[in-house]
Structures are given as C-alpha cells and as structure tokens.
C-alpha cells in the first residue's frame, strides 16, 4: 500500500521503443494503462530527469526511475474506522441502520469511506469474506436496515435466503402525487438498463435484452393532494427497483431527480427508507424482526406534507 521506486535499465532489445511499452515489458505485473498514468503524473524519471510523454523513445542503456503508487482501487479494501449503527449483532450476523449518504461498496468515484471499509475495521474476519460480508445493498442516499454476514456460513445462508425470497424487506417511500389507485397494488414489471440513458434503470418489455423480473408490492399508508406515503415490499432485489417502479406508476419519489422526482419538503435525497427486515437467523434459524426509526429528514418531510405514519402499523 506504500510507494515503491523501481530502478531500471533499458536493454538492447527494447531500443527505440516507446516509454510505455518499455515499462510494460520491464514491469509486467502492472497494466500498461497504469504505467502510463504514472508517467502522466510525473512519477517516471529518464536519466535523472522527469519525463511526461508516454511515447518518448528509449535508447539502450537509458536509466529509468519509476515511482509505483498505490491505485485508488488498491486502496479501496483497507480498514477505515467509522461509526456503524448496529441494530443487532452476534458472532454470525450484523444488522445495521445505514444513514443516508453512506456508500455501501467501493466503486469509481468512491474508493474509500464506504461501509465495506468500516466493516473491515470493525471485525478482522471481514477481510476473509466476500465483499466483507455484505449480502445486499442500499443506494447511497437510501437510509435504513441492511444485513451483513460475519462468518462464511452466515454469508452463504443469507445469500441463499435472499435468492429464495425468504427475507422480507419493507421500505417506506414518500412520493409525488395523490394516490388514486387501489390501496394495495402489486407491481410485476421487468427492469433493466435504460437503453436511452445508461445511468438509469427502466421498466422494459419482458422480451427486451437485459430485462429481469421485478416485483414490488405497494400500499398507500396516507396521502394528501400533492404527496403520498407508501409501504413497499420487495419480492426481488433489482437495482433501483422501488425507484423505477414508482416512477413507472407516475409517482416518482420526492427528490429522486434521476427518476423524475423533485426536491421538496426539505428533502435533498430520494425519500426512501428501509424500515423493516424479517428473516430466520442464518445459523440458528430463530425468527428475527428488526425495525429502524425514520431519519430526521424523512420525518420532517412527512410532517410538512401532512402525512401520518404509525410505526406500529403493519407494512
């Protein structure tokens, strides 16, 4: 994870070749694109002077000094202590209450400060588990409950349970518009990558390429002229599933600008909260049920909209 400096001599067989090709031959354990980046970041010296052109021609006997810096990707899977709100924890299972704004897994643009980094710091065994024990994700700006396995047997069992749809995941959503449909609605529409915008998902026809089955049960808990408070139960776990289904219904989530929602009621992130989880313990089989209180911004938005929520009401 620290910088390493390599001292190299250009051999006769690489005479007159480009710098980036010479480096790729002499340091084969790194990709050519990575080595090119080190040149562009002024990490390579040629005969004692910094060289910044990857196409510079080398001569036999040239002396190269190459600073090999850790990549953002390489630094992604390192422990970073953070405050993780645990709702439940034992030797095999961790249930957390994720705040809005926390990225779950490292990816481009978020190589550190993720939940995965925090899990690696929380318990050493996480480094030996796939994705540090993360078995499902919440979007960065979605708050609420998440399951994490702390042992390999628990991770495998949780993955099976989610695939078999025996884990009940229930969400609260604040959406635009008055609810003019039946009180409970089953949305069974395939979801896939939006062919017109690769950053989004969309409801697709079943025969379209990339379409995957997706089912959400939606129930209206309360409504006003402009907003509705909804309970959403996932039966499948497609990317952005609730957000996509609600937009398709004509009720995009408040502040979900990616899917047509508008900032309102003080909400600056999509108004979606993973409120309840029900499952059997992945090792003992004991039935478990967890609830997460609404975040302050969600509570304030619902109150401003005049929507009532009873935490004791079944979702």
C-alpha positions in Angstrom: 0.0 0.0 0.0 3.1 2.3 0.0 5.0 3.8 -2.9 7.7 1.7 -4.4 10.5 3.0 -6.7 12.0 0.7 -9.3 15.4 1.4 -10.9 15.5 0.0 -14.5 18.0 -0.1 -17.4 16.7 -0.3 -21.0 18.1 -3.4 -22.6 19.2 -3.6 -26.2 16.1 -5.5 -27.4 13.9 -2.5 -26.3 16.0 0.1 -28.0 13.9 2.8 -29.8 10.6 1.5 -28.3 8.1 3.9 -26.7 8.4 4.5 -23.0 5.1 3.0 -22.0 5.9 -0.2 -24.0 9.3 -0.4 -22.3 7.7 -0.1 -18.9 5.1 -2.7 -19.7 7.8 -5.2 -20.6 10.1 -4.4 -17.6 7.2 -4.2 -15.1 4.8 -6.9 -16.4 2.8 -7.2 -13.1 1.2 -3.8 -13.8 -1.1 -2.9 -16.7 0.1 -0.6 -19.4 -2.6 1.9 -18.6 -1.5 2.0 -15.0 2.1 2.6 -16.1 1.0 5.3 -18.5 -0.7 7.0 -15.6 2.4 7.1 -13.6 4.2 8.8 -16.4 1.5 11.4 -16.8 1.6 12.0 -13.0 5.3 12.8 -13.3 6.3 9.6 -11.5 9.0 8.5 -14.0 12.5 9.8 -14.5 14.7 9.2 -17.5 18.4 9.6 -16.9 17.6 11.7 -13.8 15.0 14.0 -15.3 11.3 13.7 -15.1 9.7 12.5 -18.4 6.0 13.2 -19.1 5.5 11.8 -22.6 4.4 8.1 -22.8 5.5 8.0 -26.4 9.1 9.1 -25.7 11.6 6.8 -27.5 14.1 4.9 -25.3 17.7 4.1 -26.1 19.7 1.1 -24.9 21.3 1.9 -21.6 18.8 4.6 -20.6 18.2 4.7 -16.8 14.7 4.8 -15.6 13.4 5.5 -12.1 9.7 4.6 -11.8 7.6 5.5 -8.8 4.8 2.9 -8.4 2.0 4.4 -6.4 -1.0 2.5 -5.0 -4.1 2.9 -7.1 -7.4 4.1 -5.8 -8.8 0.6 -6.4 -5.9 -1.0 -4.5 -6.6 1.3 -1.5 -10.4 0.6 -1.6 -10.3 -2.6 0.5 -8.5 -1.2 3.5 -9.9 -0.8 7.1 -11.3 2.6 7.9 -12.8 3.0 11.4 -16.3 4.6 11.3 -19.4 4.7 13.5 -21.6 1.9 12.3 -25.0 1.8 14.0 -25.7 -1.8 14.9 -29.3 -2.8 15.5 -28.3 -6.4 16.2 -25.0 -8.3 16.4 -23.7 -11.8 17.2 -20.9 -14.0 16.0 -22.6 -14.6 12.6 -24.9 -11.7 11.9 -24.8 -7.9 11.9 -27.8 -5.8 11.2 -27.0 -2.1 10.7 -29.0 1.1 10.3 -27.3 2.8 7.4 -27.5 6.6 7.3 -28.3 8.4 4.0 -25.1 9.4 2.2 -23.0 6.4 3.1 -21.8 4.4 0.0 -22.0 0.7 0.6 -19.3 -0.7 -1.7 -16.2 0.9 -3.3 -16.6 1.9 -6.9 -15.4 4.6 -9.3 -15.6 7.9 -7.5 -16.0 6.3 -4.1 -12.9 4.2 -3.4 -12.8 4.9 0.3 -15.1 5.9 3.2 -17.6 3.2 2.3 -19.4 0.8 4.6 -17.1 -2.0 3.3 -14.1 0.0 4.7 -15.9 0.3 8.0 -16.7 -3.4 8.2 -13.1 -4.3 7.6 -12.1 -2.1 10.6 -14.9 -3.4 12.8 -14.0 -7.1 12.8 -10.9 -8.7 11.3 -12.8 -11.8 9.9 -14.5 -9.5 7.4 -11.3 -9.5 5.3 -11.8 -13.2 4.6 -15.4 -12.8 3.5 -16.8 -11.9 0.0 -17.4 -8.2 0.0 -16.7 -8.1 3.7 -19.9 -9.9 4.4 -22.2 -7.5 2.5 -25.0 -9.6 1.0 -27.3 -6.9 -0.3 -27.0 -3.1 -0.9 -28.8 0.1 -0.3 -28.3 3.1 -2.6 -26.0 5.8 -1.2 -29.0 8.1 -0.4 -31.3 5.4 0.9 -31.4 5.0 4.7 -32.3 2.1 6.9 -31.6 -1.6 7.6 -29.0 -3.8 6.0 -27.9 -7.4 6.6 -24.2 -8.3 6.9 -22.8 -11.8 7.4 -19.9 -12.1 9.9 -19.0 -15.7 9.1 -18.8 -17.6 5.8 -21.6 -19.9 6.8 -23.8 -16.9 7.6 -22.9 -15.2 4.3 -23.7 -18.3 2.3 -27.0 -18.8 4.1 -28.1 -15.1 3.8 -27.3 -15.2 0.0 -29.5 -18.3 -0.3 -32.3 -16.8 1.7 -32.4 -13.6 -0.3 -32.3 -15.6 -3.6 -35.1 -17.8 -2.3 -37.0 -14.6 -1.4 -37.4 -15.7 2.2 -36.1 -12.4 3.6 -38.8 -9.8 3.9 -37.6 -6.3 3.1 -40.0 -3.5 3.7 -39.5 0.2 2.8 -41.2 3.5 3.4 -41.3 5.9 0.5 -42.5 9.5 0.2 -43.7 10.1 -3.4 -45.2 12.8 -5.5 -48.9 12.9 -6.3 -52.1 11.8 -4.7 -52.7 8.1 -4.7 -55.6 7.3 -7.0 -55.2 3.5 -7.2 -56.3 0.6 -5.1 -54.9 0.7 -1.5 -52.6 -2.2 -2.2 -51.0 -2.8 -5.6 -48.7 -5.5 -6.9 -46.3 -4.2 -9.5 -44.8 -7.0 -11.5 -42.8 -5.4 -14.3 -39.3 -6.4 -15.6 -36.4 -4.0 -15.0 -33.2 -3.5 -17.0 -30.7 -0.8 -18.0 -32.5 2.1 -19.7 -31.4 1.9 -23.4 -31.7 5.7 -23.7 -29.7 6.6 -20.5 -27.2 4.1 -19.2 -27.1 5.7 -15.8 -30.7 4.7 -15.2 -32.7 1.6 -15.0 -36.2 1.3 -16.5 -39.3 -0.9 -16.9 -38.7 -3.0 -20.0 -40.8 -5.4 -22.0 -40.1 -9.0 -21.0 -38.5 -9.8 -24.4 -36.1 -6.9 -24.3 -32.4 -7.5 -23.8 -31.4 -7.2 -20.2 -34.9 -7.3 -18.8 -35.1 -9.1 -15.4 -38.2 -10.0 -13.5 -39.0 -7.5 -10.7 -41.9 -7.4 -8.3 -42.9 -4.8 -5.7 -46.0 -4.7 -3.5 -47.0 -1.1 -2.8 -49.5 0.0 -0.2 -50.7 3.6 0.5 -50.5 4.5 4.2 -51.6 8.1 3.8 -52.0 10.8 1.2 -52.7 14.4 0.5 -53.4 16.3 -2.7 -49.7 16.5 -3.6 -47.9 13.6 -1.8 -48.4 10.1 -0.6 -46.7 7.9 2.0 -46.2 4.3 0.8 -45.1 1.0 2.2 -43.1 -1.0 -0.4 -42.3 -4.7 0.0 -39.6 -6.1 -2.2 -40.1 -9.6 -3.7 -37.0 -9.2 -5.9 -33.9 -7.1 -5.5 -33.2 -5.3 -8.8 -31.1 -2.2 -8.9 -33.2 0.9 -8.1 -36.3 -1.4 -8.1 -38.6 0.7 -5.9 -37.5 4.0 -7.5 -38.1 2.6 -11.0 -41.5 1.0 -10.3 -42.7 4.2 -8.6 -41.6 6.4 -11.5 -43.3 4.0 -13.9 -46.5 4.3 -11.8 -46.3 8.1 -12.2 -45.4 8.6 -8.5 -41.6 9.3 -8.5 -40.0 9.6 -5.1 -39.6 13.0 -3.6 -36.1 14.4 -4.5 -35.3 11.4 -6.7 -34.1 13.6 -9.6 -32.7 10.6 -11.6 -36.3 9.2 -12.0 -38.3 12.4 -12.3 -38.7 13.4 -8.6 -38.3 17.0 -7.5 -36.7 18.3 -4.3 -39.5 19.2 -1.9 -40.4 19.3 1.8 -36.7 19.9 2.6 -35.6 16.5 1.1 -32.4 16.7 -0.9 -32.1 12.9 -1.4 -34.6 10.3 -2.6 -37.2 9.8 0.1 -36.7 6.0 0.6 -36.1 4.2 3.9 -35.5 0.5 4.6 -37.8 0.3 7.6 -38.2 -3.4 8.5 -36.5 -6.7 8.0 -37.8 -10.2 8.8 -35.9 -13.4 8.4 -34.7 -16.5 10.0 -31.3 -16.3 11.6 -28.8 -17.7 9.0 -27.2 -20.1 11.5 -29.7 -20.8 14.4 -32.9 -20.5 12.3 -34.6 -18.4 15.0 -37.1 -15.9 13.5 -35.9 -12.3 13.7 -37.6 -9.0 13.1 -35.9 -5.6 13.0 -37.1 -2.0 12.7 -35.3 1.2 12.0 -36.7 4.6 13.1 -37.2 7.1 10.4 -34.4 9.5 9.7 -34.9 13.1 10.8 -35.2 14.5 7.3 -37.8 11.9 6.3 -39.8 12.6 9.5 -39.7 16.3 8.9 -40.8 15.9 5.3 -43.7 13.7 6.1 -44.8 16.1 8.8 -44.6 19.1 6.5 -46.6 17.2 3.9 -49.3 16.5 6.5 -48.8 12.7 6.2 -49.3 10.4 9.2 -47.2 7.4 9.9 -47.9 4.9 12.7 -44.8 2.8 13.4 -47.0 0.0 14.8 -48.9 -0.4 11.6 -48.0 -3.5 9.5 -46.2 -2.6 6.3 
